[in-house]
Amino acid sequence: MGRMKEYYLNNLDWEHEHINPPPMEEPMFCSDQSPAITCPNCFQGQIDMNYTKKEGVCKSCGQEFILIDSRTVRFK
């Protein structure tokens, strides 16, 4: 095997190990139905979401949120 081909194959192996991100983890669920979303305001409580209205309230600080994505919220 030539030097350049060996260098290329070693570089591919290194890129595969170091650059590619690991697969996404499954969201942590606190029950069978809703994912646990940590409050971005106090970082202590979980957000109690109402998925039909796409609104939620933090259990510890009382801040209200609007659901954007499955685990993305914004302040109301």
N, C-alpha and C positions, 0 to 999 in steps of 0.2 A: 504494500500500500504506500502511495506517495505521501510526502510530508504534508502537502496542502490538504489532501483528502483526510488524513488523520487529524489535522488541526480542525477542519470543518466538522467532522463527526464528534470530536471532543467538545467543540463549541456548542453544537446542537444539544448534547447531553447536559452541559452546564446550563444552557438557557431553559431547557425543560425542567430542571430541578430548581432553579432560582428565580426565574422571571414569571412563569405561569402561576397565577394565584391558585390557592387550594380551592376545592369545591365548596360552594356555599353550604353552611350548616342549616339544618332545619330550625325554624323558629321555636323558641322555648314556650311551651304551653302551660298555663296555670290550670286549665281545665280542658275538657275535650273539645270545646267550641271556640275559645278565643285565645289569641297569643298574648303573652305578657308584655305589655308596653311600659317601660320605665318612664316616669315623669321627667321631662327635660327641664322643668322648673326647679324642683327640689331634689331630684335624683334619689329619692328615698321610696316613694310610694308607687303603686301601680295605677294605671289609668283604667277606670271602669267605663268601658265603651258601650254605647247604644248603637249597634250596627245598622239598625233601620233608619235612624236619623243622622248617622255618621257623626255623632258627637260623643264626647266623653268628659269625665271629671276625675281629677286625681283624688285618690282616697285619703292622702295625708295632708296636702296643702289646699285642696279645693279649687285649683286652677282648672278652667274649662278649655277643652281642645276640640278641634275639628279633624276628622279622619281624612287623610289625603290618599294614602295607599294602604296596603295590608298592615304595615308597621310604621308608617310615617304620619305624624300628626303636626298640626300647627296651632299656635295660640289663637283663641277665639277673641 
